[in-house]
Amino acid sequence: MKSTVRTLFLLAGLLLGQGLLFGQSGGVSPYSIYGHGWVQPNAFTYHSILGGTQAAATSGLYVNPAQPASYADLRYTTLDLGGSYMGVHQANENASLWNTTGGFKNMGVAFPLKKWMGFSTGLMPYSLTGYDMLTKGTDADFGDYTQQFKGNGGYTKLHVGLGLKPVKFLALGFNANYLFGSLDQTTSMIFSDNQFNSVRVAQRTLASDWYWDAGAQLRLPVGAYKVVAGATLRNGSAISSTFNDLSYTYIANGSGSETPLDTGAAVLNQEGYIYVPTQMSIGLEFSKPAKDLPVSAWSVGFQYQVTETQYLLPFSTGTLPWLMSEPWSGPYAENSTRISASASLIPSLAFPDKRLKGFKNDIAYRAAFSYENTGLVLNQTPINAWQASLGMGLPIGGRAILPGDVKFATLHIGAQVGSWGTKTNGLIQEFYAQATVGVTLNDQWFVKFKYR
């Protein structure tokens, strides 16, 4: 096991290099045509497997970016890396197909500043956009046509956060988040009659600005157990953006290439905003801490989350959303609500009387379930989603070079299945299966030795 941590750092570097060279995993959902795209979990692999029950989650080993108050409990310098691979089955009443996507997804680092204060920073996708759809129709003046919708891109989030414990049972924290990236979306109209040229509208939205979120946790010991109540708030923010819109006619050549013709209209570098909506969550976690270890023998958690998606403006140059008397009339006609529950168990710690031995009893077994009303209402039909997760946290060795020095790692492996949407009223139902893999590396820094 002596070379385990060194090997993991090498693999981490390779993963990071792959991610920077080829970009994070992309989206493949037609529902990502709306708003900012397919909004991603604000979590590294450990909490992603636990279904996002993060408001009341606290750990000395794992970084929880959705609850900055948890940084105050960090015991070691921590590096988190993760990725995923997903297969998506998409179907309507007439047809179906499979899509796949995956790759490097996120990275973060955190470390304790004091026994009562911790710091974290990390990079992960905020949203992903990816779709390619065709519809056919007939116009009285132009005859038969094919309409094509394409989109790709997304926004990335960088967080810098601080958590502290001002008094014994209370922790507070905040994140400053920098959102950046772009969405590229095109709509093309291709006429069957060759006497009419094809028409395309190409749009690009670039965003870059800061917003913040904050959290609080109340931790109460109850005998040998611990109860944590947590709450988080993401402030609704207008993100400075630039919008480009170009419409033009073109000729599609037989080889697949295109010849642009006339420009119909052009809007270049129009300054405005996209809106990150307010989000609030409350959670409760009940656990049994392991004696002299920064982990819980077992835990169960619950969370309720609401997001003001009624104000989710994709781009605006006019009145800011919080000044409007009524929500905008977009596809997000409702606020999004999400409930989730999770459980985690380490057999060797949960059942000490049974004296369980062996590697399989040191593994952390995890499960979660969530249900969400996404806020999308299409063809008078709400778009709902659910997800179920199973996973394991495998301790994969460590070593100590000097007295008091600590180095160890955990490999997170998870499988998730879920569904988006419905086939009714001409809509699309998506069923997906996802494999999630991540690694957490923990290291004791700034050790003061009594003897040298």
C-alpha positions as CSV (number, residue, x, y, z in Angstrom):
1,M,0.0,0.0,0.0
2,K,3.0,2.3,0.2
3,S,2.6,3.6,-3.4
4,T,-1.2,3.8,-3.2
5,V,-1.5,7.6,-2.5
6,R,1.3,8.4,-4.9
7,T,-0.5,6.4,-7.7
8,L,-3.8,8.2,-6.9
9,F,-2.2,11.6,-7.2
10,L,-0.9,10.6,-10.6
11,L,-4.3,9.4,-11.7
12,A,-5.8,12.6,-10.4
13,G,-3.4,14.6,-12.5
14,L,-4.3,12.5,-15.6
15,L,-8.0,13.0,-14.9
16,L,-7.6,16.7,-14.6
17,G,-5.5,16.9,-17.7
18,Q,-8.2,15.0,-19.7
19,G,-10.9,17.3,-18.3
20,L,-9.0,20.5,-19.3
21,L,-8.1,19.2,-22.7
22,F,-11.4,17.8,-23.7
23,G,-13.9,19.7,-21.6
24,Q,-16.5,18.4,-19.1
25,S,-19.2,15.9,-20.0
26,G,-21.9,17.4,-22.2
27,G,-25.7,17.3,-22.2
28,V,-27.9,15.2,-24.4
29,S,-31.4,16.2,-23.3
30,P,-34.0,18.0,-25.5
31,Y,-35.2,19.6,-22.3
32,S,-31.9,21.5,-22.1
33,I,-33.3,23.8,-24.8
34,Y,-35.1,25.7,-22.0
35,G,-33.6,28.2,-19.5
36,H,-29.9,27.7,-18.8
37,G,-29.9,24.1,-19.9
38,W,-29.8,20.9,-17.7
39,V,-28.8,22.2,-14.3
40,Q,-26.2,20.0,-12.6
41,P,-26.0,18.8,-8.9
42,N,-23.9,21.2,-6.8
43,A,-22.0,18.2,-5.4
44,F,-18.8,16.2,-5.7
45,T,-19.1,12.4,-6.1
46,Y,-19.7,11.5,-2.4
47,H,-22.8,13.8,-2.0
48,S,-23.9,13.1,-5.6
49,I,-24.4,9.4,-4.7
50,L,-26.3,10.5,-1.6
51,G,-28.8,12.3,-3.8
52,G,-27.9,15.8,-2.9
53,T,-29.0,15.6,0.8
54,Q,-26.5,18.3,1.7
55,A,-28.1,21.0,3.8
56,A,-27.5,19.0,7.0
57,A,-24.5,16.9,5.9
58,T,-21.2,17.5,7.7
59,S,-18.0,15.5,7.5
60,G,-14.3,15.9,8.4
61,L,-13.3,14.1,5.2
62,Y,-15.5,15.2,2.3
63,V,-16.1,18.6,0.7
64,N,-19.7,19.7,0.6
65,P,-20.0,22.8,-1.7
66,A,-23.7,23.1,-1.3
67,Q,-23.4,23.7,2.4
68,P,-20.5,26.1,3.2
69,A,-21.0,25.8,6.9
70,S,-19.7,22.2,6.7
71,Y,-16.2,23.5,5.8
72,A,-15.7,24.3,9.5
73,D,-15.5,20.5,10.2
74,L,-12.7,19.7,7.8
75,R,-10.0,17.7,9.5
76,Y,-7.5,17.3,6.6
77,T,-6.4,18.9,3.4
78,T,-8.8,17.3,0.9
79,L,-8.7,16.9,-2.9
80,D,-11.9,15.7,-4.7
81,L,-12.0,14.6,-8.3
82,G,-14.9,12.9,-10.1
83,G,-16.5,12.0,-13.4
84,S,-19.5,10.0,-14.8
85,Y,-20.8,8.1,-17.8
86,M,-24.4,8.1,-18.7
87,G,-26.7,6.3,-21.1
88,V,-30.1,7.9,-21.8
89,H,-33.1,6.3,-23.4
90,Q,-35.3,8.9,-25.0
91,A,-38.8,8.1,-26.3
92,N,-42.1,9.6,-27.4
93,E,-45.2,7.9,-28.6
94,N,-43.8,7.1,-32.0
95,A,-40.0,6.5,-31.7
96,S,-37.1,6.0,-29.3
97,L,-33.3,6.2,-29.3
98,W,-30.3,5.9,-27.0
99,N,-27.7,8.7,-26.3
100,T,-24.6,8.6,-24.2
101,T,-22.4,11.2,-22.6
102,G,-19.7,11.3,-19.9
103,G,-16.2,12.3,-18.9
104,F,-14.4,14.3,-16.2
105,K,-16.8,16.4,-14.3
106,N,-15.5,18.3,-11.2
107,M,-12.6,18.9,-8.9
108,G,-12.2,20.7,-5.6
109,V,-9.7,21.3,-2.8
110,A,-10.3,22.2,0.8
111,F,-8.3,22.5,4.1
112,P,-8.8,23.5,7.7
113,L,-7.5,26.9,8.6
114,K,-8.2,26.5,12.4
115,K,-10.0,23.8,14.4
116,W,-13.1,26.0,14.0
117,M,-12.6,27.3,10.4
118,G,-12.2,25.7,6.9
119,F,-11.7,26.9,3.4
120,S,-12.8,25.3,0.1
121,T,-12.5,26.0,-3.6
122,G,-13.6,24.0,-6.6
123,L,-14.8,23.8,-10.2
124,M,-17.9,22.0,-11.6
125,P,-20.6,22.4,-14.2
126,Y,-23.5,24.6,-13.3
127,S,-25.5,23.6,-16.4
128,L,-25.1,21.6,-19.6
129,T,-26.9,22.1,-22.9
130,G,-26.9,19.5,-25.7
131,Y,-29.7,18.7,-28.1
132,D,-30.3,18.0,-31.9
133,M,-34.0,17.8,-32.9
134,L,-35.9,17.7,-36.1
135,T,-39.6,18.5,-36.8
136,K,-41.4,18.4,-40.1
137,G,-44.3,20.4,-41.3
138,T,-46.1,22.1,-44.2
139,D,-46.7,25.8,-44.9
140,A,-49.3,27.1,-47.3
141,D,-46.9,29.4,-49.0
142,F,-43.6,27.5,-48.9
143,G,-44.6,23.8,-48.9
144,D,-43.0,21.1,-46.9
145,Y,-40.1,22.0,-44.6
146,T,-37.8,20.5,-41.9
147,Q,-37.0,22.5,-38.8
148,Q,-33.8,21.7,-37.0
149,F,-32.9,22.7,-33.4
150,K,-29.3,22.4,-32.2
151,G,-27.7,23.5,-28.9
152,N,-24.5,22.9,-27.1
153,G,-22.4,24.5,-24.3
154,G,-23.1,25.3,-20.7
155,Y,-22.1,27.3,-17.7
156,T,-19.3,26.4,-15.3
157,K,-19.2,27.4,-11.6
158,L,-16.1,28.2,-9.6
159,H,-16.7,28.5,-5.8
160,V,-14.5,30.0,-3.1
161,G,-15.9,29.5,0.4
162,L,-15.3,29.8,4.1
163,G,-17.0,28.0,7.0
164,L,-16.6,28.7,10.7
165,K,-18.0,27.7,14.1
166,P,-18.6,30.9,16.2
167,V,-20.0,28.9,19.1
168,K,-19.9,25.2,20.0
169,F,-23.1,23.9,18.3
170,L,-23.4,26.4,15.5
171,A,-21.6,26.6,12.1
172,L,-22.0,29.3,9.5
173,G,-20.5,29.6,6.0
174,F,-20.7,31.3,2.6
175,N,-19.5,30.8,-1.0
176,A,-18.6,33.4,-3.5
177,N,-19.4,31.7,-6.9
178,Y,-18.1,32.8,-10.3
179,L,-20.3,31.7,-13.2
180,F,-18.9,31.7,-16.7
181,G,-19.4,30.0,-20.1
182,S,-21.6,30.2,-23.2
183,L,-24.6,28.6,-24.8
184,D,-24.8,28.2,-28.6
185,Q,-28.2,27.6,-30.1
186,T,-29.4,27.5,-33.7
187,T,-32.7,27.0,-35.4
188,S,-32.7,26.1,-39.1
189,M,-35.6,26.0,-41.6
190,I,-34.9,23.8,-44.6
191,F,-37.5,23.8,-47.4
192,S,-38.1,20.8,-49.6
193,D,-38.8,23.1,-52.6
194,N,-35.3,24.2,-53.9
195,Q,-36.5,27.5,-55.1
196,F,-36.6,28.7,-51.4
197,N,-33.3,29.1,-49.6
198,S,-32.8,27.6,-46.1
199,V,-32.9,30.1,-43.2
200,R,-31.0,29.9,-39.9
201,V,-31.0,31.8,-36.7
202,A,-27.8,31.4,-34.6
203,Q,-27.7,32.7,-31.1
204,R,-24.8,32.8,-28.5
205,T,-25.1,33.8,-24.9
206,L,-21.9,34.4,-22.9
207,A,-22.0,35.0,-19.2
208,S,-19.5,35.9,-16.5
209,D,-20.2,37.3,-13.1
210,W,-20.4,36.6,-9.3
211,Y,-23.2,35.4,-7.1
212,W,-23.2,34.1,-3.5
213,D,-24.8,31.5,-1.3
214,A,-24.7,30.9,2.4
215,G,-25.6,28.2,4.9
216,A,-26.0,27.4,8.6
217,Q,-26.0,24.2,10.6
218,L,-27.1,23.5,14.2
219,R,-25.4,20.4,15.6
220,L,-26.8,18.8,18.7
221,P,-25.4,15.7,20.5
222,V,-28.2,13.3,21.7
223,G,-26.5,10.7,23.8
224,A,-24.2,8.7,21.5
225,Y,-25.9,10.2,18.5
226,K,-25.9,13.5,16.6
227,V,-28.7,15.5,15.1
228,V,-27.9,18.2,12.5
229,A,-30.4,20.7,11.2
230,G,-29.2,22.7,8.2
231,A,-30.4,25.4,5.9
232,T,-28.9,27.0,2.8
233,L,-29.8,30.1,0.7
234,R,-28.6,31.0,-2.8
235,N,-29.2,34.6,-3.6
236,G,-31.1,35.3,-6.8
237,S,-28.7,37.2,-9.0
238,A,-28.5,38.9,-12.4
239,I,-25.4,37.7,-14.2
240,S,-23.8,40.0,-16.6
241,S,-24.0,38.5,-20.1
242,T,-23.5,39.3,-23.8
243,F,-25.9,38.2,-26.5
244,N,-25.3,37.6,-30.2
245,D,-28.1,36.9,-32.7
246,L,-27.6,36.3,-36.4
247,S,-30.2,35.3,-39.0
248,Y,-29.2,34.5,-42.5
249,T,-30.1,32.4,-45.6
250,Y,-27.9,29.6,-46.9
251,I,-27.7,26.8,-49.4
252,A,-27.0,23.3,-48.1
253,N,-24.7,21.5,-50.5
254,G,-24.9,17.8,-51.2
255,S,-21.5,17.1,-49.5
256,G,-22.8,18.4,-46.2
257,S,-21.2,21.8,-46.5
258,E,-23.1,25.1,-46.6
259,T,-22.8,28.3,-48.5
260,P,-24.1,31.4,-46.6
261,L,-26.0,34.0,-48.6
262,D,-27.7,37.0,-47.2
263,T,-27.8,38.3,-43.6
264,G,-31.4,39.1,-42.5
265,A,-30.6,40.6,-39.1
266,A,-27.8,40.8,-36.7
267,V,-27.5,41.7,-33.0
268,L,-23.8,41.7,-31.9
269,N,-22.5,42.0,-28.3
270,Q,-25.8,43.1,-26.8
271,E,-25.2,43.5,-23.1
272,G,-27.8,42.2,-20.7
273,Y,-28.3,39.6,-18.0
274,I,-29.2,36.0,-17.4
275,Y,-30.8,35.2,-14.0
276,V,-29.7,32.6,-11.5
277,P,-32.8,32.1,-9.4
278,T,-33.1,32.1,-5.6
279,Q,-32.8,28.7,-4.1
280,M,-33.5,27.6,-0.5
281,S,-33.2,24.2,1.2
282,I,-33.7,22.8,4.6
283,G,-32.4,19.4,5.8
284,L,-32.1,17.1,8.8
285,E,-29.5,14.4,9.5
286,F,-29.4,11.8,12.3
287,S,-26.2,9.9,12.7
288,K,-24.0,7.9,15.1
289,P,-20.5,9.3,15.1
290,A,-17.6,6.8,15.2
291,K,-15.5,7.1,18.3
292,D,-12.1,8.9,17.5
293,L,-12.8,8.9,13.8
294,P,-14.0,11.7,11.4
295,V,-16.8,9.5,10.0
296,S,-20.3,8.3,11.1
297,A,-21.0,4.6,11.7
298,W,-24.4,5.3,10.0
299,S,-26.5,8.2,9.0
300,V,-29.9,9.1,7.5
301,G,-30.7,12.4,5.9
302,F,-33.7,14.3,4.5
303,Q,-33.9,17.5,2.5
304,Y,-36.5,19.8,1.0
305,Q,-35.5,22.3,-1.7
306,V,-37.3,25.0,-3.6
307,T,-36.0,27.0,-6.5
308,E,-37.8,30.1,-7.9
309,T,-37.6,28.9,-11.5
310,Q,-40.6,31.1,-12.4
311,Y,-38.0,33.9,-12.7
312,L,-35.5,31.9,-14.7
313,L,-34.8,34.3,-17.5
314,P,-32.5,32.9,-20.1
315,F,-31.5,36.4,-21.3
316,S,-32.9,39.9,-20.6
317,T,-31.9,43.4,-21.5
318,G,-34.9,45.1,-19.8
319,T,-36.3,45.2,-16.2
320,L,-34.4,43.0,-13.8
321,P,-36.5,40.0,-12.6
322,W,-36.8,41.0,-9.0
323,L,-38.5,44.3,-10.1
324,M,-41.3,42.5,-12.0
325,S,-44.7,42.3,-10.4
326,E,-45.4,38.9,-12.1
327,P,-43.3,36.0,-13.2
328,W,-42.3,36.0,-16.8
329,S,-44.4,34.0,-19.2
330,G,-41.9,31.3,-20.1
331,P,-41.9,27.5,-20.1
332,Y,-40.9,27.6,-16.4
333,A,-44.4,28.2,-15.1
334,E,-43.9,26.9,-11.6
335,N,-41.3,27.0,-8.9
336,S,-39.2,23.8,-8.7
337,T,-39.4,21.7,-5.6
338,R,-37.3,18.7,-4.7
339,I,-37.4,16.2,-1.8
340,S,-34.6,13.7,-1.2
341,A,-33.6,11.1,1.4
342,S,-30.3,9.2,1.9
343,A,-28.7,6.6,4.2
344,S,-25.1,5.5,4.8
345,L,-23.7,2.6,6.7
346,I,-20.2,1.2,7.6
347,P,-20.8,-2.3,9.0
348,S,-17.6,-2.6,11.1
349,L,-18.5,0.7,12.9
350,A,-22.2,0.3,13.0
351,F,-22.1,-3.2,14.7
352,P,-19.0,-3.1,16.9
353,D,-20.4,-5.9,19.1
354,K,-20.3,-8.3,16.2
355,R,-16.5,-7.7,15.7
356,L,-16.9,-7.7,11.9
357,K,-13.6,-8.0,10.1
358,G,-12.5,-7.8,6.5
359,F,-12.4,-5.2,3.8
360,K,-16.1,-5.6,2.8
361,N,-17.1,-4.5,6.4
362,D,-15.0,-1.3,6.2
363,I,-16.8,-0.1,3.0
364,A,-19.3,2.7,3.4
365,Y,-22.6,1.6,1.7
366,R,-24.9,4.4,0.5
367,A,-28.3,4.8,-1.0
368,A,-30.6,7.7,-1.9
369,F,-33.8,8.7,-3.6
370,S,-35.1,12.0,-4.8
371,Y,-38.3,13.3,-6.5
372,E,-38.5,16.7,-8.2
373,N,-41.0,19.0,-9.9
374,T,-38.7,20.7,-12.3
375,G,-40.9,23.8,-12.8
376,L,-41.2,23.2,-16.6
377,V,-44.7,23.1,-17.9
378,L,-45.0,22.0,-21.5
379,N,-48.3,21.4,-23.4
380,Q,-50.0,22.1,-20.0
381,T,-48.1,19.1,-18.6
382,P,-45.7,19.5,-15.6
383,I,-42.3,17.9,-16.2
384,N,-41.3,15.8,-13.1
385,A,-38.2,13.7,-12.4
386,W,-36.9,11.1,-10.0
387,Q,-33.6,9.5,-9.2
388,A,-32.4,6.5,-7.2
389,S,-28.8,5.9,-6.2
390,L,-26.6,3.1,-4.8
391,G,-23.0,3.5,-4.0
392,M,-19.9,2.5,-2.0
393,G,-17.0,4.3,-0.5
394,L,-13.9,2.1,-0.6
395,P,-11.0,2.9,1.7
396,I,-8.0,2.3,-0.5
397,G,-5.0,2.7,1.8
398,G,-2.8,5.3,3.2
399,R,0.5,5.8,4.9
400,A,2.4,8.0,7.4
401,I,5.9,9.2,6.7
402,L,6.4,11.0,10.0
403,P,4.8,10.6,13.4
404,G,1.4,12.4,13.3
405,D,1.4,12.5,9.5
406,V,-1.8,11.2,7.8
407,K,-2.4,10.2,4.2
408,F,-5.3,8.1,3.0
409,A,-7.9,8.0,0.2
410,T,-11.4,6.9,-0.6
411,L,-12.7,5.6,-3.9
412,H,-16.4,6.5,-4.5
413,I,-18.3,4.2,-6.9
414,G,-22.0,4.8,-7.6
415,A,-24.8,3.8,-9.9
416,Q,-27.8,6.0,-10.5
417,V,-31.1,5.5,-12.5
418,G,-33.8,8.1,-13.0
419,S,-36.4,9.5,-15.3
420,W,-37.3,12.9,-16.8
421,G,-40.6,13.9,-18.4
422,T,-43.4,11.9,-19.9
423,K,-44.7,10.6,-23.2
424,T,-48.1,12.1,-22.9
425,N,-49.2,15.2,-24.9
426,G,-46.5,14.8,-27.5
427,L,-43.6,15.1,-25.0
428,I,-40.5,13.0,-24.5
429,Q,-39.7,10.7,-21.6
430,E,-36.0,10.2,-20.7
431,F,-34.8,7.2,-18.7
432,Y,-31.1,7.2,-17.8
433,A,-28.5,5.0,-16.1
434,Q,-25.3,6.6,-14.9
435,A,-22.1,5.3,-13.5
436,T,-20.3,7.7,-11.2
437,V,-16.7,7.5,-10.0
438,G,-14.7,9.8,-7.8
439,V,-11.7,9.9,-5.5
440,T,-11.1,11.8,-2.3
441,L,-7.5,12.2,-1.1
442,N,-6.9,13.3,2.5
443,D,-3.6,14.6,3.8
444,Q,-2.5,16.0,7.1
445,W,-0.7,19.4,6.4
446,F,1.0,21.8,8.8
447,V,1.9,19.1,11.3
448,K,3.9,20.5,14.3
449,F,6.4,17.9,15.6
450,K,7.6,17.9,19.2
451,Y,10.8,16.0,18.3
452,R,13.1,16.2,15.2
